[in-house]
Amino acid sequence: MNTNIIDKKAKNHLKTLFVCFLVFMVILTTVTGCTKSADIDNGSHSSPEEINEEKNAITGEWRRMKAVVYDADGNVKNTCDYVYDENGNNTRWEMYKPDGSPYFTWVYVFDDNSNNISEYMYSGTNVQGILNRTDYEYNESGLKIKEISFDLMGQISSWSEYKYDAKNNYTKETIFRPDGTVYRYYIPTYDSEGTMLEENGYSENDELIYRAEYEYNDTGNNTVLTQYDGDGNIKSRYEYTYDSKGNIVLKVKLYSDGSVSERTEYQYDENNNEVKRLIFKTDGSIDETIEYEWQYFDNTQSINE
């Protein structure tokens, strides 16, 4: 598992300035633990009618995953239902309140190459009520070259463009405001093997505002991520531990002074599917527990059973 993807995009909190404040405040306070289980790539979008048809089509679903989030006292906070197609693409996930009523729905549209070309967020299960939309574009190599975010009114809230070198390593990400002016940009540094060692973020005035350093183990897994502000002060540090199969089993977030901010433990089944996640507070007590159940439609039985 590549934790560059998990936490490298922590810098993306800058992008949220462009997205509807209300929507994301709701997500941040209610969707804890339920997140998209695979990273997004990108392209054009389908109509709400086409999405509705896809959303309600059960035939052809390859597998399903259910996640239940519990608070420190064991009470259900929310439940998420994820659906995957025969190519393993997460095509939809729905979040439900503790009483079982729908909260939000996310629908993901893929092209024939399994590139995620559009992402829709809806209120409840009403696929006509779009809260947010993101479209993605790719080059001939299947690499994401553009990401466009739309607000509640369907207007562009921000977009990002990506550039790559001859080895398909990402070399620059530029984030634009709705009026087309540059907001931020990021440039990585690699070693001779193409492993990212550092990533620097700059303001529109070319001032350094962010830096990330990456460390790896002998198998190439990211073991340490340290994030700095523009003055070189440590903002946060993440340490990762893996099992023999390359699955992350422990993530520790540290404050700038080295004390533990948050500790997360991960458990897996024999198929390397995550089945449980334990999130601990600073004092070591449980903050949240997330349990996952996987079901394959070729045998209709949960692989946890």
Backbone hydrogen bonds in HBPLUS format (Angstrom, degrees):
<---DONOR---> <-ACCEPTOR-->    atom                        ^
c    i                          cat <-CA-CA->   ^        H-A-AA   ^      H-
h    n   atom  resd res      DA  || num        DHA   H-A  angle D-A-AA Bond
n    s   type  num  typ     dist DA aas  dist angle  dist       angle   num
A0005-ILE N   A0002-ASN O   3.23 MM   3  6.00 144.3  2.37 114.9 119.9     1
A0007-ASP N   A0003-THR O   3.09 MM   4  6.18 172.3  2.10 152.3 150.4     2
A0008-LYS N   A0004-ASN O   2.74 MM   4  4.91 139.7  1.90 130.8 141.7     3
A0010-ALA N   A0007-ASP O   2.97 MM   3  5.20 153.5  2.04 112.6 113.5     4
A0012-ASN N   A0009-LYS O   2.73 MM   3  5.10 154.7  1.79 108.2 117.2     5
A0013-HIS N   A0010-ALA O   3.25 MM   3  6.10 164.9  2.27 120.8 121.7     6
A0014-LEU N   A0011-LYS O   3.18 MM   3  6.24 173.5  2.19 126.5 128.3     7
A0015-LYS N   A0012-ASN O   2.80 MM   3  5.20 136.6  1.99 106.9 118.9     8
A0016-THR N   A0013-HIS O   3.24 MM   3  5.38 135.9  2.45  97.3 108.2     9
A0017-LEU N   A0014-LEU O   3.38 MM   3  6.01 165.7  2.40 112.9 117.0    10
A0018-PHE N   A0015-LYS O   2.86 MM   3  5.78 167.2  1.88 128.4 132.5    11
A0019-VAL N   A0016-THR O   3.08 MM   3  5.06 153.7  2.15 101.8 109.7    12
A0024-PHE N   A0020-CYS O   3.35 MM   4  6.60 171.0  2.36 156.3 157.9    13
A0025-MET N   A0021-PHE O   2.96 MM   4  6.05 148.2  2.06 151.3 160.3    14
A0026-VAL N   A0022-LEU O   3.11 MM   4  6.30 156.2  2.17 149.4 155.0    15
A0027-ILE N   A0023-VAL O   3.08 MM   4  6.41 155.8  2.14 144.3 151.1    16
A0028-LEU N   A0024-PHE O   2.92 MM   4  5.99 168.9  1.93 146.2 149.3    17
A0029-THR N   A0025-MET O   3.18 MM   4  6.25 142.4  2.33 139.7 148.1    18
A0030-THR N   A0026-VAL O   3.06 MM   4  6.06 122.3  2.40 141.5 155.4    19
A0030-THR N   A0027-ILE O   3.17 MM   3  5.27 146.4  2.29 101.7 111.4    20
A0031-VAL N   A0027-ILE O   2.78 MM   4  5.07 163.8  1.81 149.3 150.4    21
A0034-CYS N   A0031-VAL O   2.95 MM   3  5.44 142.4  2.10 130.9 142.8    22
A0136-TYR N   A0043-GLY O   2.90 MM  93  3.66 120.9  2.26 114.2 122.6    23
A0050-GLU N   A0047-SER O   3.04 MM   3  5.23 118.4  2.44 101.7 116.0    24
A0051-ILE N   A0047-SER O   3.01 MM   4  6.34 156.2  2.07 153.4 160.8    25
A0052-ASN N   A0048-PRO O   2.83 MM   4  5.97 155.9  1.88 146.0 152.7    26
A0053-GLU N   A0049-GLU O   3.03 MM   4  6.27 152.8  2.11 142.6 149.5    27
A0054-GLU N   A0050-GLU O   3.02 MM   4  6.27 156.4  2.08 143.8 150.0    28
A0055-LYS N   A0051-ILE O   2.74 MM   4  5.92 160.2  1.78 154.4 160.5    29
A0056-ASN N   A0052-ASN O   3.14 MM   4  6.27 148.1  2.25 144.3 150.5    30
A0057-ALA N   A0054-GLU O   3.21 MM   3  5.20 159.5  2.25 102.8 109.0    31
A0061-GLU N   A0058-ILE O   3.10 MM   3  5.82 160.1  2.14 142.1 142.4    32
A0062-TRP N   A0084-TYR O   2.96 MM  22  5.75 153.2  2.03 141.4 147.7    33
A0297-PHE N   A0062-TRP O   3.15 MM 235  5.66 177.6  2.15 143.4 143.9    34
A0084-TYR N   A0063-ARG O   2.95 MM  21  5.32 158.0  2.00 165.1 158.6    35
A0064-ARG N   A0295-GLN O   2.84 MM 231  5.21 153.9  1.90 150.0 158.0    36
A0295-GLN N   A0064-ARG O   2.83 MM 231  5.21 149.7  1.92 159.3 162.2    37
A0065-MET N   A0082-TYR O   2.87 MM  17  4.92 160.9  1.91 135.3 140.9    38
A0082-TYR N   A0065-MET O   2.63 MM  17  4.92 174.0  1.63 165.7 165.9    39
A0066-LYS N   A0293-GLU O   2.87 MM 227  5.16 159.1  1.92 146.0 152.6    40
A0293-GLU N   A0066-LYS O   2.84 MM 227  5.16 150.2  1.93 145.3 154.7    41
A0067-ALA N   A0080-CYS O   2.75 MM  13  5.01 166.8  1.77 151.6 155.8    42
A0080-CYS N   A0067-ALA O   2.73 MM  13  5.01 165.9  1.75 153.6 158.4    43
A0068-VAL N   A0291-GLU O   2.91 MM 223  5.34 156.6  1.97 149.2 156.8    44
A0291-GLU N   A0068-VAL O   3.00 MM 223  5.34 159.3  2.05 147.1 151.4    45
A0069-VAL N   A0078-ASN O   2.93 MM   9  5.48 176.1  1.93 175.2 174.1    46
A0077-LYS N   A0069-VAL O   2.68 MM   8  5.48 172.5  1.68 155.2 158.0    47
A0070-TYR N   A0289-THR O   2.77 MM 219  5.13 166.5  1.78 158.5 163.0    48
A0289-THR N   A0070-TYR O   3.07 MM 219  5.13 155.7  2.13 134.7 140.6    49
A0071-ASP N   A0075-ASN O   2.81 MM   4  5.42 154.3  1.87 149.8 156.9    50
A0074-GLY N   A0071-ASP O   3.00 MM   3  5.29 165.5  2.02 114.6 118.5    51
A0079-THR N   A0096-TYR O   3.08 MM  17  5.12 157.9  2.13 137.2 143.4    52
A0096-TYR N   A0079-THR O   2.70 MM  17  5.12 160.8  1.74 157.5 164.0    53
A0081-ASP N   A0094-GLU O   2.83 MM  13  5.20 153.9  1.90 147.2 156.1    54
A0094-GLU N   A0081-ASP O   2.89 MM  13  5.20 149.6  1.99 138.6 146.5    55
A0083-VAL N   A0092-ARG O   2.83 MM   9  5.28 157.2  1.88 162.3 161.8    56
A0091-THR N   A0083-VAL O   2.87 MM   8  5.85 135.0  2.07 140.6 154.6    57
A0085-ASP N   A0089-ASN O   2.92 MM   4  5.42 148.2  2.02 142.5 150.9    58
A0088-GLY N   A0085-ASP O   2.96 MM   3  5.37 163.0  1.98 118.1 121.4    59
A0108-TYR N   A0091-THR O   2.84 MM  17  4.69 174.7  1.84 130.2 130.6    60
A0093-TRP N   A0106-TRP O   2.93 MM  13  5.32 156.0  1.99 148.2 153.0    61
A0106-TRP N   A0093-TRP O   2.81 MM  13  5.32 166.4  1.83 161.3 166.0    62
A0095-MET N   A0104-PHE O   2.84 MM   9  5.25 171.1  1.85 156.1 158.4    63
A0103-TYR N   A0095-MET O   2.73 MM   8  5.44 158.8  1.78 161.7 155.7    64
A0104-PHE N   A0095-MET O   3.37 MM   9  5.25 146.4  2.49 124.3 133.7    65
A0097-LYS N   A0101-SER O   2.80 MM   4  5.43 166.3  1.82 167.9 167.5    66
A0100-GLY N   A0097-LYS O   2.85 MM   3  5.26 163.0  1.88 120.2 124.4    67
A0124-GLY N   A0103-TYR O   2.65 MM  21  4.44 157.7  1.70 127.4 122.6    68
A0105-THR N   A0122-TYR O   3.10 MM  17  5.05 155.4  2.16 130.0 133.6    69
A0122-TYR N   A0105-THR O   2.72 MM  17  5.05 160.1  1.76 155.4 161.4    70
A0107-VAL N   A0120-TYR O   2.92 MM  13  5.14 152.9  2.00 138.6 147.5    71
A0120-TYR N   A0107-VAL O   2.85 MM  13  5.14 162.0  1.88 153.2 159.0    72
A0109-VAL N   A0118-SER O   2.97 MM   9  5.15 166.6  1.99 142.7 146.9    73
A0117-ILE N   A0109-VAL O   2.76 MM   8  5.77 140.8  1.91 147.4 160.5    74
A0118-SER N   A0109-VAL O   3.38 MM   9  5.15 152.7  2.46 137.8 136.7    75
A0111-ASP N   A0115-ASN O   2.96 MM   4  5.44 148.3  2.06 141.0 149.7    76
A0114-SER N   A0111-ASP O   3.04 MM   3  5.33 156.1  2.10 119.2 119.2    77
A0136-TYR N   A0117-ILE O   2.98 MM  19  4.84 158.8  2.03 132.6 130.5    78
A0119-GLU N   A0134-THR O   2.81 MM  15  5.10 140.0  1.97 150.9 160.9    79
A0134-THR N   A0119-GLU O   2.87 MM  15  5.10 155.2  1.93 147.4 153.7    80
A0121-MET N   A0132-ASN O   2.86 MM  11  5.09 150.9  1.95 160.1 156.1    81
A0131-LEU N   A0121-MET O   2.70 MM  10  5.46 168.7  1.71 155.3 158.5    82
A0132-ASN N   A0121-MET O   3.39 MM  11  5.09 155.1  2.46 131.1 131.6    83
A0126-ASN N   A0123-SER O   3.24 MM   3  6.07 155.5  2.30 144.7 146.4    84
A0129-GLY N   A0126-ASN O   3.08 MM   3  5.62 153.8  2.15 114.8 122.0    85
A0150-PHE N   A0133-ARG O   2.81 MM  17  5.22 153.9  1.88 167.3 168.8    86
A0135-ASP N   A0148-ILE O   2.86 MM  13  5.15 154.3  1.92 148.3 154.4    87
A0148-ILE N   A0135-ASP O   2.85 MM  13  5.15 168.0  1.86 152.8 156.9    88
A0137-GLU N   A0146-LYS O   2.95 MM   9  5.04 153.2  2.02 143.3 143.9    89
A0145-ILE N   A0137-GLU O   2.84 MM   8  5.72 167.8  1.85 140.4 144.5    90
A0146-LYS N   A0137-GLU O   3.39 MM   9  5.04 151.9  2.48 131.8 126.6    91
A0139-ASN N   A0143-LEU O   2.92 MM   4  5.50 147.2  2.03 144.2 153.7    92
A0142-GLY N   A0139-ASN O   2.96 MM   3  5.36 163.0  1.99 116.7 120.5    93
A0162-TYR N   A0145-ILE O   3.02 MM  17  4.60 157.8  2.07 117.5 120.4    94
A0147-GLU N   A0160-SER O   2.88 MM  13  5.09 150.7  1.96 147.4 151.5    95
A0160-SER N   A0147-GLU O   2.77 MM  13  5.09 152.4  1.85 144.5 154.1    96
A0149-SER N   A0158-SER O   2.93 MM   9  5.43 172.3  1.93 158.7 160.9    97
A0157-SER N   A0149-SER O   2.77 MM   8  5.60 164.2  1.80 139.3 145.0    98
A0151-ASP N   A0155-GLN O   2.80 MM   4  5.51 156.7  1.86 153.5 158.5    99
A0154-GLY N   A0151-ASP O   2.97 MM   3  5.25 162.5  2.00 113.8 118.3   100
A0159-TRP N   A0176-PHE O   3.39 MM  17  5.38 154.2  2.46 132.3 136.7   101
A0176-PHE N   A0159-TRP O   2.76 MM  17  5.38 171.4  1.77 171.1 174.1   102
A0161-GLU N   A0174-THR O   2.92 MM  13  5.30 151.1  2.00 144.7 153.8   103
A0174-THR N   A0161-GLU O   2.93 MM  13  5.30 160.6  1.97 151.8 158.3   104
A0163-LYS N   A0172-LYS O   2.92 MM   9  5.20 149.6  2.02 148.8 155.1   105
A0171-THR N   A0163-LYS O   2.71 MM   8  5.50 171.7  1.71 140.3 143.2   106
A0165-ASP N   A0169-ASN O   2.94 MM   4  5.47 147.1  2.05 142.9 152.4   107
A0168-ASN N   A0165-ASP O   2.97 MM   3  5.22 157.8  2.02 116.2 118.3   108
A0173-GLU N   A0186-TYR O   2.96 MM  13  5.11 154.7  2.02 143.3 150.2   109
A0186-TYR N   A0173-GLU O   2.75 MM  13  5.11 153.1  1.82 147.5 156.9   110
A0175-ILE N   A0184-ARG O   2.77 MM   9  5.19 173.0  1.78 154.4 156.7   111
A0183-TYR N   A0175-ILE O   2.76 MM   8  5.54 170.9  1.77 159.7 157.4   112
A0184-ARG N   A0175-ILE O   3.38 MM   9  5.19 156.8  2.44 128.7 134.6   113
A0177-ARG N   A0181-THR O   2.80 MM   4  5.45 167.6  1.81 166.7 170.2   114
A0180-GLY N   A0177-ARG O   2.92 MM   3  5.32 162.7  1.95 118.7 122.5   115
A0185-TYR N   A0202-TYR O   3.05 MM  17  5.37 147.8  2.16 143.9 149.2   116
A0202-TYR N   A0185-TYR O   2.75 MM  17  5.37 162.3  1.78 162.6 168.9   117
A0187-ILE N   A0200-ASN O   2.85 MM  13  5.36 156.5  1.91 153.4 160.7   118
A0200-ASN N   A0187-ILE O   2.92 MM  13  5.36 173.3  1.92 145.2 144.8   119
A0189-THR N   A0198-GLU O   2.73 MM   9  5.08 148.3  1.83 148.9 147.1   120
A0197-LEU N   A0189-THR O   2.78 MM   8  5.71 167.4  1.79 155.3 159.8   121
A0198-GLU N   A0189-THR O   3.37 MM   9  5.08 159.8  2.41 136.8 137.2   122
A0191-ASP N   A0195-THR O   3.00 MM   4  5.49 145.5  2.12 138.1 147.3   123
A0194-GLY N   A0191-ASP O   3.05 MM   3  5.40 164.7  2.07 114.0 118.2   124
A0214-TYR N   A0197-LEU O   2.98 MM  17  5.06 162.3  2.01 135.8 136.4   125
A0199-GLU N   A0212-ALA O   2.90 MM  13  5.10 144.2  2.03 143.0 148.7   126
A0212-ALA N   A0199-GLU O   2.79 MM  13  5.10 149.5  1.89 146.4 156.2   127
A0201-GLY N   A0210-TYR O   2.72 MM   9  4.62 167.5  1.73 134.9 135.7   128
A0209-ILE N   A0201-GLY O   2.86 MM   8  5.66 173.0  1.86 150.3 152.7   129
A0210-TYR N   A0201-GLY O   3.28 MM   9  4.62 142.6  2.43 135.0 128.2   130
A0203-SER N   A0207-GLU O   2.87 MM   4  5.22 150.9  1.96 139.4 148.1   131
A0206-ASP N   A0203-SER O   2.96 MM   3  5.14 154.5  2.03 117.4 116.8   132
A0211-ARG N   A0228-TYR O   3.12 MM  17  5.01 149.5  2.21 133.3 131.9   133
A0228-TYR N   A0211-ARG O   2.69 MM  17  5.01 159.9  1.73 157.7 162.6   134
A0213-GLU N   A0226-THR O   2.86 MM  13  5.23 156.6  1.91 148.9 156.9   135
A0226-THR N   A0213-GLU O   2.99 MM  13  5.23 163.0  2.02 149.3 154.9   136
A0215-GLU N   A0224-VAL O   2.92 MM   9  4.96 149.8  2.01 148.5 150.2   137
A0223-THR N   A0215-GLU O   2.76 MM   8  5.64 149.1  1.85 133.9 144.1   138
A0224-VAL N   A0215-GLU O   3.35 MM   9  4.96 162.2  2.38 124.8 123.9   139
A0217-ASN N   A0221-ASN O   2.97 MM   4  5.60 148.1  2.07 147.3 156.5   140
A0220-GLY N   A0217-ASN O   3.09 MM   3  5.42 164.4  2.11 112.9 116.9   141
A0240-TYR N   A0223-THR O   2.75 MM  17  4.63 161.4  1.79 134.9 138.2   142
A0225-LEU N   A0238-TYR O   2.87 MM  13  5.03 156.5  1.93 144.8 150.7   143
A0238-TYR N   A0225-LEU O   2.73 MM  13  5.03 162.5  1.75 151.0 157.3   144
A0227-GLN N   A0236-SER O   2.86 MM   9  5.37 177.1  1.86 162.4 163.2   145
A0235-LYS N   A0227-GLN O   2.69 MM   8  5.51 167.4  1.71 145.8 150.2   146
A0236-SER N   A0227-GLN O   3.40 MM   9  5.37 158.5  2.45 131.9 135.5   147
A0229-ASP N   A0233-ASN O   2.90 MM   4  5.50 150.2  1.99 148.2 157.0   148
A0232-GLY N   A0229-ASP O   3.05 MM   3  5.45 165.5  2.07 117.0 120.4   149
A0237-ARG N   A0254-LEU O   3.29 MM  17  5.11 149.9  2.38 138.6 140.1   150
A0254-LEU N   A0237-ARG O   2.74 MM  17  5.11 165.0  1.76 159.7 163.8   151
A0239-GLU N   A0252-VAL O   2.91 MM  13  5.18 156.3  1.97 145.1 153.0   152
A0252-VAL N   A0239-GLU O   2.90 MM  13  5.18 160.2  1.94 150.4 156.9   153
A0241-THR N   A0250-LEU O   2.90 MM   9  5.02 151.2  1.98 146.5 150.0   154
A0249-VAL N   A0241-THR O   2.78 MM   8  5.75 164.6  1.81 147.6 153.1   155
A0250-LEU N   A0241-THR O   3.31 MM   9  5.02 150.1  2.41 138.3 133.9   156
A0243-ASP N   A0247-ASN O   2.89 MM   4  5.47 148.5  1.99 146.9 156.5   157
A0246-GLY N   A0243-ASP O   3.04 MM   3  5.41 165.7  2.06 114.9 118.7   158
A0266-TYR N   A0249-VAL O   3.01 MM  17  4.57 159.9  2.05 119.2 121.0   159
A0251-LYS N   A0264-THR O   2.83 MM  13  5.09 157.8  1.88 151.5 157.4   160
A0264-THR N   A0251-LYS O   2.77 MM  13  5.09 161.9  1.80 157.8 162.7   161
A0253-LYS N   A0262-GLU O   2.74 MM   9  5.07 173.2  1.74 160.8 163.1   162
A0261-SER N   A0253-LYS O   2.68 MM   8  5.36 164.4  1.70 149.3 152.2   163
A0262-GLU N   A0253-LYS O   3.19 MM   9  5.07 158.0  2.24 132.1 135.0   164
A0255-TYR N   A0259-SER O   2.74 MM   4  5.42 165.3  1.76 164.9 169.2   165
A0258-GLY N   A0255-TYR O   2.99 MM   3  5.29 164.1  2.01 113.8 118.2   166
A0263-ARG N   A0280-PHE O   3.46 MM  17  5.14 166.7  2.48 129.4 132.8   167
A0280-PHE N   A0263-ARG O   2.76 MM  17  5.14 173.2  1.76 164.8 167.0   168
A0265-GLU N   A0278-LEU O   2.83 MM  13  5.09 159.5  1.87 147.9 154.1   169
A0278-LEU N   A0265-GLU O   2.90 MM  13  5.09 159.3  1.94 143.5 150.5   170
A0267-GLN N   A0276-LYS O   2.85 MM   9  5.06 149.5  1.94 159.5 157.3   171
A0275-VAL N   A0267-GLN O   2.85 MM   8  5.75 162.2  1.88 137.7 143.7   172
A0276-LYS N   A0267-GLN O   3.44 MM   9  5.06 157.3  2.50 128.0 124.5   173
A0269-ASP N   A0273-ASN O   2.96 MM   4  5.56 147.5  2.07 145.4 154.7   174
A0272-ASN N   A0269-ASP O   3.06 MM   3  5.36 158.0  2.11 118.5 118.9   175
A0292-TYR N   A0275-VAL O   2.89 MM  17  4.48 171.5  1.90 119.8 121.7   176
A0277-ARG N   A0290-ILE O   2.79 MM  13  5.01 148.0  1.89 149.0 155.6   177
A0290-ILE N   A0277-ARG O   2.83 MM  13  5.01 164.6  1.85 151.7 155.9   178
A0279-ILE N   A0288-GLU O   2.90 MM   9  5.13 175.4  1.90 160.3 158.8   179
A0287-ASP N   A0279-ILE O   2.71 MM   8  5.54 168.7  1.72 157.6 157.2   180
A0288-GLU N   A0279-ILE O   3.19 MM   9  5.13 159.6  2.23 134.7 139.4   181
A0281-LYS N   A0285-SER O   2.71 MM   4  5.43 167.4  1.72 167.5 170.4   182
A0284-GLY N   A0281-LYS O   3.03 MM   3  5.24 160.4  2.06 109.0 114.6   183
A0303-ILE N   A0294-TRP O   3.26 MM   9  6.11 144.6  2.39 138.0 148.2   184
A0300-THR N   A0296-TYR O   2.86 MM   4  5.66 128.8  2.13 141.3 157.1   185
A0305-GLU N   A0302-SER O   3.07 MM   3  5.54 164.2  2.09 113.0 118.1   186
